[in-house]
Amino acid sequence: MTKDERFVILASSLGTVFEWYDFYLYGSLAGIIGAQFFSDYPPATRDIFALLAFAAGFLVRPFGAIVFGRVGDIVGRKYTFLVTILIMGLSTFIVGLLPNAKTIGIAAPIILITLRLLQGLALGGEYGGAATYVAEHAPMGKRGYYTSFIQTTATLGLFLSLLVILFTRSITGEKDFAEWGWRIPFLVSVLLLGISVWIRLRLNESPVFQRMKDEGKASKAPLTEAFATWSNAKIVILALFGLTMGQAVIWYTGQFYALFFLQSILKVDGYTANLLIAWSLLLGTGFFLVFGALSDKIGRKPIILAGCLIGALTLFPIFKMITTNANPALEKAYETVKVQVVADPAGCGDLFNPVGTRVFTAPCDTARAFLAQSSVKYSTVPGPAGSPVKIMVNDKEVPYTDAKTSNPLITAAVQAAGYPKPGDAGIVKMSNPFDVFRPQVAAVIGLLFILVLYVTMVYGPIAAMLVELFPTKIRYTSMSLPYHIGNGWFGGLLPATAFAITASTGDIYSGLWYPIIFAAITVVVGALFIPETKDVDISKT
């Protein structure tokens, strides 16, 4: 690797790390941000609005791919991802300065959501530009390795955001952090922005794009050529269903749903859960480069599809082993305690609630929702028509009133039967960042590391493969859209949808069917219709 090539990778990757850092700060602090900007609403509602604002950034990513992809194919790669990084950086910095709802009222959440949408648009344009730029600088036979540095950036951005938040929390204390300290990670991002912009200003345009433009072969209507021409639109569709859809669900399961599963289902405290994920990311990130380089030898397709297939086959046993080690009392109760909701089927509705906006009022629904939020496995048993709801714990009836928020009698009954109390001594807990050598902690980190390995398999080679699928003149536009639909929609909506499946079935593992089904579809579509691309000469396309 030459000095110029190293600089290209550094400049592209550093800027992308910064953008992912900005993007994930909001997700990591959604609860606190909800209290700051949606304070006029009850706690449950404000959390929902905060999460919906987070989801908005994922939903607009494909639109950012279309807008900035077109600009990148007409104007150039360098200038486009300079614009995207400025939009992302300034939006993040302004969040750190934005007065809360108590100060400026409804204007606060409106401005916050607007900034969140701008972040999603910018990220939609950033990734395609960085991946295309690096790939078009890479020599034949090394594109997988060179672009795999870009693939590390999402994980590094998440890791950096977790570190900055943990450090700031430890310095300010929880009370001050919730009041004003949460702004610090947003404000310090302006320093990263300055460094990233300065480095990117020193870059030259991609040689492949510049030569095409000099020869007058650049596209004047990249959107039309990319999506209105069936020969190319077909590849866009196949890239979505045969590559990025499965890649996205494996990635978001290994990094995001795993964190959610630890905290919301296994009741691991937030400090410990974040450290466990951070350690797994630290141990696994280097494998992005390993699988990127390996894809230059054996091909992109077999590695990506193998990651999807292995993930689909092993997610259930891995998450069950995580439960065994992280909260053994919950696992034992899950296997031995029988909880039933006996109710007239006519009074039981559907609990599927991925955006959290539905309010349940029927006793059957509130009872089941309460049990699901308490990580209690239950089954619904049909009762006589018109009969009141009964809760049975190991065949003993527990008096039921209203479980919309809490029901001490149900809680006491399931705990007496074996379900652990909050803060149970058996739940995995880390006292400091380096408390990793106890068997329980090491086992959980090891299992999370396996999930990260799956992430590196599917994600390490994906940038090179997407670049190689499309011709130079519409490459930025064509590759960005399937990537961001796959990752922004199928991946970004995974945690909320998987938890909604869990809540509606009463089974803490049922949410895993979401990534398993979509990963399996990708294996079939990819195996049948996606060509191998590692030997494609992108300078001639």
JOUR-V539603 format. One record per backbone hydrogen bond with DSSP energy under -1.0 kcal/mol. NH is the residue of the N-H (numbers start at 1). CO is the residue of the C=O. If there is no record, write none. Layout:
nh:NH co:CO
nh:NH co:CO
//
This chain:
nh:6 co:2
nh:7 co:3
nh:8 co:4
nh:9 co:5
nh:10 co:6
nh:11 co:7
nh:12 co:8
nh:13 co:9
nh:14 co:10
nh:15 co:11
nh:16 co:12
nh:17 co:13
nh:18 co:14
nh:19 co:15
nh:20 co:16
nh:21 co:17
nh:22 co:18
nh:23 co:19
nh:24 co:20
nh:25 co:21
nh:28 co:24
nh:29 co:25
nh:30 co:27
nh:33 co:29
nh:34 co:30
nh:35 co:31
nh:36 co:32
nh:37 co:33
nh:38 co:34
nh:41 co:38
nh:46 co:42
nh:47 co:43
nh:48 co:44
nh:49 co:45
nh:50 co:46
nh:51 co:47
nh:52 co:48
nh:53 co:49
nh:54 co:50
nh:55 co:51
nh:56 co:52
nh:59 co:55
nh:60 co:56
nh:61 co:58
nh:64 co:60
nh:65 co:61
nh:66 co:62
nh:67 co:63
nh:68 co:64
nh:69 co:65
nh:70 co:66
nh:71 co:67
nh:72 co:68
nh:73 co:69
nh:74 co:70
nh:75 co:71
nh:76 co:71
nh:80 co:76
nh:81 co:77
nh:83 co:79
nh:84 co:80
nh:85 co:81
nh:86 co:82
nh:87 co:83
nh:88 co:84
nh:89 co:85
nh:90 co:86
nh:91 co:87
nh:92 co:88
nh:93 co:89
nh:94 co:90
nh:95 co:91
nh:96 co:92
nh:98 co:94
nh:101 co:36
nh:103 co:100
nh:104 co:100
nh:105 co:101
nh:107 co:104
nh:108 co:105
nh:110 co:106
nh:111 co:107
nh:112 co:108
nh:113 co:109
nh:114 co:110
nh:115 co:111
nh:116 co:112
nh:117 co:113
nh:118 co:114
nh:119 co:115
nh:120 co:116
nh:121 co:117
nh:122 co:118
nh:123 co:119
nh:124 co:120
nh:125 co:121
nh:126 co:122
nh:127 co:123
nh:129 co:125
nh:130 co:126
nh:131 co:127
nh:132 co:128
nh:133 co:129
nh:134 co:130
nh:135 co:131
nh:136 co:132
nh:137 co:134
nh:138 co:134
nh:142 co:139
nh:146 co:142
nh:147 co:143
nh:148 co:144
nh:149 co:146
nh:151 co:147
nh:153 co:150
nh:156 co:152
nh:157 co:153
nh:158 co:154
nh:159 co:155
nh:160 co:156
nh:161 co:157
nh:162 co:158
nh:163 co:159
nh:164 co:160
nh:165 co:161
nh:166 co:162
nh:167 co:163
nh:168 co:164
nh:169 co:165
nh:170 co:166
nh:171 co:167
nh:172 co:168
nh:173 co:169
nh:177 co:173
nh:178 co:174
nh:179 co:175
nh:180 co:176
nh:181 co:176
nh:182 co:177
nh:183 co:180
nh:184 co:181
nh:187 co:183
nh:188 co:184
nh:190 co:187
nh:191 co:188
nh:193 co:189
nh:194 co:190
nh:195 co:191
nh:196 co:192
nh:197 co:193
nh:198 co:194
nh:199 co:195
nh:200 co:196
nh:201 co:197
nh:202 co:199
nh:203 co:200
nh:210 co:206
nh:211 co:207
nh:212 co:208
nh:213 co:209
nh:214 co:210
nh:215 co:211
nh:216 co:213
nh:217 co:212
nh:225 co:221
nh:226 co:222
nh:227 co:223
nh:228 co:224
nh:232 co:229
nh:233 co:229
nh:234 co:230
nh:236 co:232
nh:237 co:233
nh:238 co:234
nh:239 co:235
nh:240 co:236
nh:241 co:237
nh:242 co:238
nh:244 co:239
nh:245 co:240
nh:247 co:243
nh:248 co:244
nh:249 co:245
nh:250 co:246
nh:251 co:247
nh:252 co:248
nh:253 co:249
nh:254 co:250
nh:255 co:251
nh:256 co:252
nh:257 co:252
nh:258 co:253
nh:260 co:256
nh:261 co:257
nh:262 co:258
nh:263 co:259
nh:264 co:260
nh:265 co:261
nh:266 co:261
nh:268 co:262
nh:273 co:269
nh:274 co:270
nh:275 co:271
nh:276 co:272
nh:277 co:273
nh:278 co:274
nh:279 co:275
nh:280 co:276
nh:281 co:277
nh:282 co:278
nh:283 co:279
nh:284 co:280
nh:285 co:281
nh:287 co:284
nh:288 co:285
nh:290 co:286
nh:291 co:287
nh:292 co:288
nh:293 co:289
nh:294 co:290
nh:295 co:291
nh:297 co:294
nh:298 co:294
nh:299 co:295
nh:304 co:300
nh:305 co:301
nh:306 co:302
nh:307 co:303
nh:308 co:304
nh:309 co:305
nh:310 co:306
nh:311 co:307
nh:312 co:308
nh:313 co:309
nh:314 co:310
nh:315 co:311
nh:318 co:314
nh:319 co:315
nh:320 co:316
nh:321 co:317
nh:322 co:318
nh:323 co:319
nh:324 co:320
nh:325 co:321
nh:326 co:322
nh:327 co:323
nh:331 co:327
nh:332 co:328
nh:333 co:329
nh:334 co:330
nh:335 co:331
nh:336 co:332
nh:337 co:333
nh:340 co:392
nh:341 co:379
nh:342 co:390
nh:343 co:381
nh:347 co:344
nh:348 co:345
nh:356 co:353
nh:366 co:362
nh:367 co:363
nh:368 co:364
nh:369 co:365
nh:370 co:366
nh:371 co:367
nh:372 co:368
nh:373 co:369
nh:374 co:370
nh:375 co:372
nh:376 co:371
nh:378 co:506
nh:379 co:339
nh:381 co:341
nh:383 co:343
nh:387 co:384
nh:390 co:342
nh:392 co:340
nh:393 co:396
nh:394 co:338
nh:396 co:393
nh:398 co:391
nh:411 co:407
nh:412 co:408
nh:413 co:409
nh:414 co:410
nh:415 co:411
nh:416 co:412
nh:417 co:413
nh:419 co:414
nh:424 co:421
nh:427 co:424
nh:428 co:326
nh:435 co:432
nh:436 co:434
nh:442 co:438
nh:443 co:439
nh:444 co:440
nh:445 co:441
nh:446 co:442
nh:447 co:443
nh:448 co:444
nh:449 co:445
nh:450 co:446
nh:451 co:447
nh:452 co:448
nh:453 co:449
nh:454 co:450
nh:455 co:451
nh:456 co:452
nh:457 co:453
nh:458 co:454
nh:459 co:455
nh:460 co:456
nh:465 co:461
nh:466 co:462
nh:467 co:463
nh:468 co:464
nh:474 co:471
nh:475 co:472
nh:478 co:474
nh:479 co:475
nh:480 co:476
nh:481 co:477
nh:483 co:479
nh:484 co:480
nh:485 co:481
nh:486 co:482
nh:487 co:483
nh:488 co:484
nh:489 co:485
nh:490 co:485
nh:491 co:486
nh:492 co:487
nh:493 co:489
nh:494 co:491
nh:497 co:493
nh:498 co:494
nh:499 co:495
nh:500 co:496
nh:501 co:497
nh:502 co:498
nh:503 co:499
nh:504 co:500
nh:505 co:501
nh:506 co:502
nh:510 co:507
nh:512 co:509
nh:513 co:510
nh:514 co:511
nh:516 co:512
nh:517 co:513
nh:518 co:514
nh:519 co:515
nh:520 co:516
nh:521 co:517
nh:522 co:518
nh:523 co:519
nh:524 co:520
nh:525 co:521
nh:526 co:522
nh:527 co:523
nh:528 co:524
nh:529 co:525
nh:530 co:526
nh:536 co:533
nh:538 co:536
nh:540 co:537
//
